[in-house]
Amino acid sequence: MAEYPLILRYAARSHVGMVRAKNDDSAYAGKYLAVVADGMGGHAGGDVASASTVLDLVHLDHNRHNGDAGTHLADEIQTANSLLSELVHVNPKLAGMGTTVTALLLSGSRLAYAHIGDSRAYRLKDGVFEQMSTDHTFVQRMIDEGRMTEAEAEVHPHKNVLMRVLGDVDASPELDLKHFDASPGERWLLCSDGLNFVRHQMIEEVIRHTKSLATAADTLIDLTLAAGSPDNVSVVIFDIVEANPEHTRTAALDTVQVTPPAAGDSDRQEQHTAPSAASVAQTEHSAGVPLGREPSGDAAVSAGDEDVALGSEDSGSDALDANIREAAVQKVLAARSHELVGAALTANAEGKIPLLPRHPAAQRAATVLTHKTETPAALAEETEESLPRMRHRPLVLSILGVLTALVIVAGSWAAYAWTQTQFFVGVAHGNVTIFKGVSQSLGPISLSHVYHETAVMVSSLPDYSQQLVTATMPASTLSDAEQIISDLQLGTGTSLPPCDLVTTSPSNGPTSSSPPTSTSSAATTAPEPVSSPPVGGSTTKQTAPPTCIPRGGS
């Protein structure tokens, strides 16, 4: 058993990548809480979804959960989901936005874990490095059901399709909830799927052998950028340590504190500067807005505790509405040592934290956020207003049911008609074949049929080309499908494997399984995943940044 209480020592980084125009990732790390959220929806508000969710969880970063950390974490993620639905209700332009969430909350000697989406959690404990999360993706479900191999999943056209996320689709999404025993010395990595472009062995090498958390986080970002980084990437790395003075001094030396970047800055984002004791005291004195998210307590901060003292729950509606104002979130962040990166940092720095205007929907959202129940008088008034409408509800529901059925039938027919305008290249009777439709089935109904079986035998193609055509290769038009077959026969175009990742030793020069054919840097190559020989052993030899060799070497 640990002599001192356990806390997290952490580092967080985020980068927009080499292709995307904005960063839809958000991440937070503090003494007890670590969260990574990967927003989706593009211009429709992926950054809003991730920032709103992460900023809605930061008030959990304390050690007063009394054994209910898992319940509190799950409840707040569901609350964040409700807030996203309310935001879409207020601004329909945000419809379709969503976000993944992977979070860990330390309470005593246990870690509460909550996860939804395809962001990942890895743990290094007792010498074993393993992935602790399960991707909620279409291809992962196919793998779990034995209908697809991991190699096939890597080249599947729908490998990025998510089956579960937070957003305005599901009022109560299913979360993966677990508890883990925490012990000093173990290390965790939370990351968005942008890190998938780095080989698993390289990620393990960095986490296992890099002592500095800040250096480890920077290295993972650099490796992702060297791979072309077509997606945003965010990482949170933390160690479980005992809260003794020695660890406090080490953490202070290990953490790089800089001013938050300006709006639109795509450089690596680092943590806020921790506030002084005087500024914390001033924040508590001038707050004037009880946060109301946690059990009420004394309005004072205990010695050595950086958490904000919370107000009473007997505040009026103004206090409830203030829970979703940016001022409340900013005061929580100002009083805690933490690192906030990505879209959440930008929203906080620009004062654009997602909030709801004052109207009935906003007040209901505030009620949910604070776990308060409405007064009996308010409930009675709402019931009286709704009685006249309930008399006509059966007829309305019947009409809506018929209309919904018609829409579903029409939509299904339109979707099927669209599939019959598509083509893909696959295998039939051992030959390369052009199929019309899409390579999916609806139960016993196949959505494709053979259009033209060529005389090209699959066994005559290069190994990598065989893998591609076996996994099927989509084409928008018939001419595209014919071009794919030509490329497969010539061993060019889409049949080329990804480029290899080659490292350069200061003393020994380039190391690779084949001679490089280009000296161009990774930042100027196409944004494709980068393969690399596994980093072996426990060597500490310093290597130069990886170089991407076009056309895949050998």
C-alpha atoms as one frame of an Amber mdcrd trajectory, in Angstrom:
protein
   0.000   0.000   0.000   1.300   3.456  -0.915   2.649   5.585   1.903   1.283
   8.795   0.341  -1.945   9.463  -1.611  -1.730   8.699  -5.324  -1.921  11.412
  -7.978  -1.235  11.729 -11.709   1.917  13.267 -13.122   1.082  14.171 -16.708
   1.851  15.738 -20.082  -0.589  16.536 -22.904  -0.003  17.573 -26.511  -2.192
  18.163 -29.586  -1.481  19.041 -33.219  -3.762  19.884 -36.136  -1.712  17.641
 -38.462  -0.488  18.226 -42.004  -3.829  18.176 -43.849  -6.761  19.364 -41.717
  -7.688  23.047 -41.546  -8.702  22.965 -37.862  -8.169  20.828 -34.791 -11.254
  18.841 -33.728  -9.385  17.081 -30.876  -9.503  18.162 -27.232  -7.628  16.802
 -24.227  -7.224  17.535 -20.516  -4.866  16.204 -17.857  -4.819  17.034 -14.154
  -3.896  15.530 -10.791  -6.801  13.065 -10.857  -8.402  13.224 -14.319  -7.213
  12.522 -17.886  -9.497  12.881 -20.933  -9.063  12.685 -24.723 -11.944  13.517
 -27.098 -11.828  13.349 -30.897 -14.600  15.436 -32.464 -16.224  14.677 -35.792
 -18.589  16.476 -38.104 -15.999  18.644 -39.870 -17.348  22.145 -40.432 -20.556
  21.087 -38.637 -18.887  21.318 -35.256 -16.458  18.518 -34.389 -14.381  21.017
 -32.430 -17.491  22.216 -30.595 -18.396  18.638 -29.608 -14.965  17.714 -28.240
 -14.381  21.055 -26.482 -17.832  21.050 -24.899 -17.401  17.481 -23.634 -13.915
  17.939 -22.194 -14.769  21.258 -20.517 -17.889  19.647 -19.044 -15.699  17.044
 -17.270 -12.904  19.183 -15.820 -14.765  19.785 -12.539 -14.308  16.051 -11.738
 -10.573  16.624 -11.256 -10.554  16.225  -7.447 -10.176  13.462  -4.855 -13.526
  13.727  -3.051 -15.559  11.078  -4.890 -15.840   8.776  -1.852 -15.767   5.559
  -3.852 -18.234   6.799  -6.479 -15.702   7.975  -9.081 -16.947   5.511 -11.716
 -20.566   6.577 -11.251 -19.673  10.266 -11.343 -17.585   9.834 -14.503 -20.303
   7.890 -16.337 -23.019  10.347 -15.235 -21.057  13.369 -16.407 -20.302  11.843
 -19.805 -24.010  11.132 -20.267 -24.683  14.718 -19.177 -22.170  15.958 -21.761
 -24.084  13.950 -24.362 -27.336  15.673 -23.312 -25.625  19.052 -23.577 -24.562
  18.266 -27.158 -28.182  17.478 -28.024 -29.280  20.779 -26.498 -26.627  22.653
 -28.483 -27.907  21.093 -31.711 -31.473  22.001 -30.713 -30.413  25.638 -30.303
 -28.227  25.698 -33.441 -29.377  23.172 -36.110 -26.227  23.871 -38.122 -24.393
  21.693 -35.584 -26.538  18.634 -36.438 -24.395  15.571 -37.020 -21.553  16.624
 -34.746 -20.186  14.054 -32.326 -17.116  13.081 -30.363 -15.280  10.123 -28.939
 -14.316  10.126 -25.247 -11.705   8.128 -23.373 -11.320   9.161 -19.724  -9.656
   7.944 -16.535 -10.452   9.292 -13.058  -8.229   8.440 -10.079  -9.889   7.953
  -6.705  -7.803   6.524  -3.882  -5.998   3.506  -5.320  -8.457   2.823  -8.166
  -8.842   4.213 -11.676 -12.369   4.607 -13.051 -12.415   4.161 -16.828 -15.047
   5.287 -19.356 -14.761   4.952 -23.125 -16.779   5.388 -26.306 -15.503   5.667
 -29.890 -12.076   4.852 -31.327  -9.710   6.930 -29.216  -7.414   4.571 -27.324
  -5.990   3.851 -23.877  -2.704   1.971 -23.403  -1.111   0.884 -20.111   2.472
  -0.020 -19.197   2.413  -1.962 -15.920   4.751  -4.618 -14.526   6.685  -4.587
 -17.794   3.605  -5.300 -19.953   2.437  -2.749 -22.529  -1.115  -3.382 -23.766
  -4.147  -1.663 -25.250  -6.884  -1.395 -22.610  -9.622   0.082 -24.825 -11.720
  -1.488 -27.580 -12.426   0.464 -30.772 -16.148   0.952 -31.396 -15.714   0.719
 -35.175 -17.362  -1.308 -37.940 -14.193  -3.253 -38.763 -13.477  -4.032 -35.081
 -16.956  -5.538 -34.764 -16.272  -7.659 -37.862 -12.966  -8.782 -36.314 -14.671
  -9.666 -33.026 -17.255 -11.738 -34.933 -14.521 -13.587 -36.845 -15.642 -12.182
 -40.194 -12.479 -10.181 -40.889  -8.791 -10.335 -40.013  -6.795  -7.385 -38.689
  -4.846  -7.271 -41.973  -8.089  -7.014 -43.933  -9.377  -4.335 -41.560  -6.346
  -2.140 -42.308  -7.301  -1.837 -46.002 -11.076  -1.928 -45.622 -12.810   1.122
 -47.169 -15.011   1.532 -44.065 -12.331   1.111 -41.412 -13.066   4.568 -39.942
 -16.830   4.084 -39.572 -17.775   4.486 -35.891 -20.581   2.468 -34.301 -20.805
   4.423 -31.019 -20.105   8.098 -30.213 -21.435  10.974 -28.139 -23.705  13.369
 -30.031 -27.265  14.176 -30.952 -28.074  10.670 -32.253 -28.450   8.581 -29.087
 -29.983  10.021 -25.917 -28.171   7.444 -23.753 -25.160   5.992 -25.583 -23.557
   2.803 -24.298 -20.216   3.379 -22.570 -17.458   0.903 -21.768 -17.059   1.231
 -17.971 -14.348  -0.473 -15.918 -12.207  -0.084 -12.792  -8.478  -0.743 -12.566
  -6.274  -1.063  -9.485  -3.692   1.734  -9.547  -0.154   1.388  -8.271   2.815
   3.777  -8.257   5.020   3.492 -11.322   2.475   2.453 -13.920   2.165   4.601
 -17.025  -0.866   5.295 -19.248  -1.265   6.740 -22.739  -4.552   8.188 -23.998
  -4.620   9.214 -27.653  -6.896  10.099 -30.566  -6.876   7.885 -33.654  -4.429
  10.251 -35.357  -1.673   8.331 -33.560  -2.650   5.155 -35.467  -0.298   6.246
 -38.249   2.642   5.380 -35.977   3.549   1.701 -35.666   2.515   0.024 -32.423
   6.099  -1.070 -31.715   7.348   2.512 -31.976   4.640   3.762 -29.610   5.614
   1.089 -27.095   9.300   1.970 -27.441   8.621   5.632 -26.643   6.344   4.905
 -23.674   8.623   2.224 -22.263  11.994   3.952 -22.550  11.362   7.733 -22.377
  11.622   8.923 -18.798  10.345  12.479 -19.345   6.615  12.626 -19.953   6.908
  15.890 -21.887   9.605  14.410 -24.138   7.544  11.263 -24.705   4.495  13.309
 -25.723   6.574  15.491 -28.065   8.179  12.407 -29.644   4.814  10.793 -30.400
   3.590  13.998 -32.057   6.821  14.239 -34.108   6.507  10.618 -35.255   2.932
  11.248 -36.365   3.960  14.321 -38.348   6.785  12.334 -39.953   4.155   9.867
 -41.160   2.317  12.628 -43.016  -0.327  13.100 -40.306  -3.529  13.406 -42.377
  -5.575  13.625 -39.153  -5.451  15.641 -35.940  -3.457  13.936 -33.202  -3.671
  14.360 -29.418  -1.914  12.466 -26.626  -2.083  12.457 -22.835   0.618  10.532
 -20.964   0.554  10.159 -17.204   2.340   8.245 -14.457   0.740   7.144 -11.192
   2.932   8.580  -8.435   2.765   9.177  -4.718   1.996  12.765  -3.732   5.193
  13.336  -1.753   7.492  16.396  -1.961  10.065  14.585  -4.114   7.538  13.794
  -6.829   6.210  17.337  -6.668   9.687  18.750  -7.344  10.295  16.239 -10.156
   6.991  17.043 -11.785   7.753  20.763 -11.665  11.070  20.212 -13.439   9.527
  17.852 -15.991   6.680  20.163 -17.021   7.129  22.870 -19.638   4.808  25.794
 -18.985   4.095  28.248 -21.777   1.538  30.850 -22.665  -1.509  29.377 -24.434
  -1.229  29.789 -28.231  -3.188  32.384 -30.112  -6.285  31.480 -32.100  -5.494
  29.472 -35.235  -2.000  28.502 -34.083  -1.366  25.003 -35.411   1.869  24.481
 -33.496   2.032  22.043 -30.616  -0.141  23.238 -27.730   1.088  22.957 -24.160
  -0.309  23.539 -20.718  -1.498  26.707 -19.011   0.834  28.241 -16.492  -0.203
  27.078 -13.043  -1.614  29.950 -10.960   0.041  31.226  -7.841  -1.500  30.796
  -4.404  -2.417  34.492  -4.376  -4.226  34.249  -7.708  -6.108  31.183  -6.503
  -7.203  33.021  -3.397  -8.269  36.025  -5.464 -10.238  33.704  -7.807 -12.072
  32.162  -4.864 -12.846  35.593  -3.421 -14.143  37.067  -6.669 -15.913  34.030
  -8.134 -19.372  34.802  -6.795 -20.809  31.915  -8.859 -21.267  28.586  -7.054
 -20.391  25.748  -9.425 -22.934  23.404  -7.896 -21.602  20.296  -9.686 -20.373
  18.522  -6.542 -21.544  18.025  -2.953 -21.551  21.267  -0.994 -18.792  21.871
   1.490 -16.782  24.501   3.323 -15.885  27.538   1.249 -12.190  27.113   1.817
  -9.330  25.281   0.169  -7.458  22.861   2.391  -3.674  23.085   2.615  -2.017
  21.610  -0.444  -5.346  21.119  -2.297  -5.643  23.163  -5.490  -9.315  22.359
  -6.061 -11.881  25.135  -6.078 -14.072  25.356  -2.993 -17.604  24.631  -4.118
 -20.677  26.637  -3.257 -23.944  25.576  -1.716 -26.656  23.910  -3.784 -29.276
  26.343  -2.453 -28.596  28.900  -5.163 -31.332  30.267  -7.411 -31.923  29.871
 -11.125 -29.205  32.429 -11.909 -26.628  30.157 -10.284 -27.958  27.182 -12.244
 -27.678  29.043 -15.533 -24.170  30.165 -14.595 -23.024  26.529 -14.552 -22.892
  26.552 -18.339 -21.278  29.957 -18.711 -17.647  30.168 -19.710 -16.777  32.184
 -16.600 -17.513  29.193 -14.362 -15.341  26.858 -16.435 -12.521  29.379 -16.625
 -12.498  29.801 -12.848 -12.264  26.030 -12.364  -9.321  25.860 -14.779  -7.594
  28.877 -13.233  -7.518  27.215  -9.800  -6.180  23.809 -10.879  -2.776  22.672
 -12.051  -3.536  21.097 -15.437  -2.793  20.859 -19.146  -5.547  21.684 -21.644
  -4.885  21.256 -25.392  -6.652  21.208 -28.731 -10.052  22.734 -29.467 -10.859
  23.027 -25.750  -7.797  25.234 -25.201  -8.723  27.432 -28.172 -12.321  27.792
 -26.965 -11.149  28.732 -23.476  -8.506  31.176 -24.718 -10.935  32.928 -27.088
 -13.834  32.927 -24.612 -15.933  30.793 -26.983 -16.801  27.952 -24.630 -19.989
  26.291 -25.956 -22.967  27.458 -23.888 -26.706  27.716 -24.066 -28.642  31.007
 -24.071 -31.223  31.658 -21.373 -34.418  29.896 -22.451 -36.413  26.891 -21.131
 -34.172  24.352 -22.880 -31.097  25.965 -21.332 -32.649  25.864 -17.882 -33.466
  22.186 -18.296 -29.872  21.555 -19.384 -28.604  23.416 -16.329 -30.846  21.271
 -14.151 -29.377  18.141 -15.669 -25.832  19.448 -15.342 -26.253  20.031 -11.604
 -28.245  16.834 -10.974 -31.032  18.890  -9.408 -34.700  17.951  -9.459 -37.383
  20.443 -10.378 -39.657  21.772  -7.673 -43.130  20.165  -7.256 -44.794  23.463
  -8.232 -42.839  23.642 -11.498 -43.659  20.024 -12.282 -47.371  20.590 -11.609
 -47.427  23.683 -13.843 -45.726  21.821 -16.686 -48.161  18.915 -16.307 -51.216
  21.178 -16.517 -49.887  22.817 -19.687 -49.267  19.449 -21.330 -52.693  17.858
 -20.643 -54.546  19.388 -23.653 -51.823  18.229 -25.989 -51.930  14.666 -24.629
 -55.555  14.192 -25.775 -54.501  14.280 -29.430 -51.292  12.307 -28.933 -52.535
   8.860 -30.233 -53.624  10.310 -33.595 -50.463  12.338 -33.950 -48.302   9.314
 -33.109 -50.157   7.181 -35.682 -49.620   9.767 -38.422 -45.975  10.144 -37.482
 -45.572   6.353 -37.532 -46.969   6.076 -41.072 -44.838   8.971 -42.309 -41.747
   7.482 -40.697 -42.386   4.123 -42.356 -42.792   5.793 -45.765 -39.591   7.770
 -45.284 -37.691   4.616 -44.300 -38.965   2.690 -47.346 -38.184   5.570 -49.710
 -34.776   6.083 -48.148 -33.954   2.363 -48.342 -34.898   2.225 -52.027 -32.866
   5.355 -52.793 -29.858   3.901 -50.947 -30.142   0.616 -52.850 -30.468   2.440
 -56.175 -27.319   4.393 -55.361 -25.338   1.235 -54.576 -26.126  -0.071 -58.073
 -24.288   2.895 -59.590 -21.032   1.902 -57.873 -18.326  -0.584 -58.867 -15.525
  -2.403 -57.078 -12.754  -4.827 -57.978 -12.703  -8.178 -56.208 -12.195 -11.906
 -56.755 -14.474 -14.467 -58.399 -13.386 -18.037 -59.278  -9.759 -17.061 -58.640
  -9.809 -14.255 -61.221  -9.819 -10.477 -60.849 -13.443  -9.423 -61.336 -15.393
  -6.180 -61.673 -18.501  -6.127 -59.480 -21.406  -3.713 -59.737 -22.714  -2.441
 -56.386 -20.936  -2.270 -53.008 -19.136  -5.044 -51.153 -21.703  -5.295 -48.362
 -24.776  -7.357 -47.600 -28.007  -6.718 -45.759 -28.519 -10.083 -44.111 -29.138
 -12.566 -46.960 -29.432  -9.754 -49.529 -26.205  -9.032 -51.425 -25.728  -5.472
 -52.616 -23.495  -6.444 -55.551 -23.255  -8.801 -58.520 -20.567  -9.820 -61.012
 -20.334  -7.317 -63.870 -17.283  -8.646 -65.731 -14.895 -11.478 -64.848 -11.464
 -10.874 -66.385  -8.858 -13.450 -67.378  -6.351 -12.006 -64.890  -5.592 -14.618
 -62.232  -5.193 -13.291 -58.692  -2.271 -15.660 -58.088  -0.330 -13.930 -60.888
  -0.330 -10.575 -59.052   2.269  -9.316 -56.535   1.567 -10.269 -52.923   0.471
  -6.794 -51.899  -1.797  -6.485 -54.937  -3.370  -9.828 -54.007  -4.157  -8.476
 -50.525  -5.774  -5.363 -51.966  -7.962  -7.136 -54.508  -8.977  -9.782 -51.946
 -10.152  -7.020 -49.599 -11.999  -5.410 -52.574 -11.097  -2.035 -54.093 -13.957
   0.465 -54.594 -14.322   2.457 -57.828 -16.753   5.266 -58.625 -17.125   4.381
 -62.306 -16.527   1.443 -64.636 -13.513   3.180 -66.176 -12.007   3.590 -62.697
 -12.433  -0.137 -62.090 -10.746  -0.964 -65.400  -7.880   1.402 -64.530  -7.436
  -0.360 -61.164  -7.099  -3.706 -62.969  -4.492  -2.211 -65.317  -2.532  -0.883
 -62.344  -2.690  -4.264 -60.619  -1.296  -6.007 -63.705   1.509  -3.464 -64.122
   2.366  -3.425 -60.400   1.868   0.345 -60.192  -0.556   2.852 -58.730  -2.781
   1.538 -55.976  -0.946  -1.788 -55.795   2.152  -0.188 -54.205   2.604  -0.860
 -50.489   2.987   2.107 -48.125   6.429   3.617 -47.694   8.803   2.292 -45.032
   9.940   4.384 -42.107  13.769   4.531 -42.038  15.763   5.875 -39.131  19.252
   7.324 -39.445  21.892   6.661 -36.860  24.450   9.423 -36.240  27.285   6.933
 -36.600  26.031   4.158 -38.813  23.925   6.027 -41.396  20.579   4.866 -42.720
  19.184   1.561 -41.556  16.514  -0.088 -43.702  15.544  -3.363 -45.282  16.080
  -1.777 -48.728  18.017   1.230 -50.147  16.137   4.521 -50.157  14.975   5.876
 -53.483  14.324   9.425 -52.358  15.692  11.848 -49.805  12.575  13.953 -49.490
  11.370  14.594 -45.984   8.259  13.028 -44.499   6.528  16.384 -44.444   6.590
  16.509 -48.284   5.392  12.952 -48.966   1.793  11.892 -49.431  -0.097  11.602
 -46.143  -0.050   7.819 -45.976   0.538   5.545 -42.989   4.200   4.844 -42.409
   5.599   1.391 -41.748   8.780   0.905 -39.760  10.878  -1.982 -38.553  10.099
  -2.651 -34.887  12.374  -0.885 -32.475  14.071  -3.730 -30.697  15.369  -4.326
 -27.229  15.876  -1.623 -24.678  18.566   0.329 -26.521  18.898   4.004 -25.725
  20.769   4.945 -28.924  19.599   8.325 -30.251  18.255   8.286 -33.824  17.392
  11.037 -36.256  13.759  11.717 -37.203  12.293   9.012 -39.472  12.401   9.521
 -43.232   9.628   8.378 -45.590  10.901   6.563 -48.723   8.338   6.884 -51.558
   7.170   3.730 -53.376   7.838   1.588 -50.309  11.458   0.554 -50.867  11.411
  -3.184 -51.571
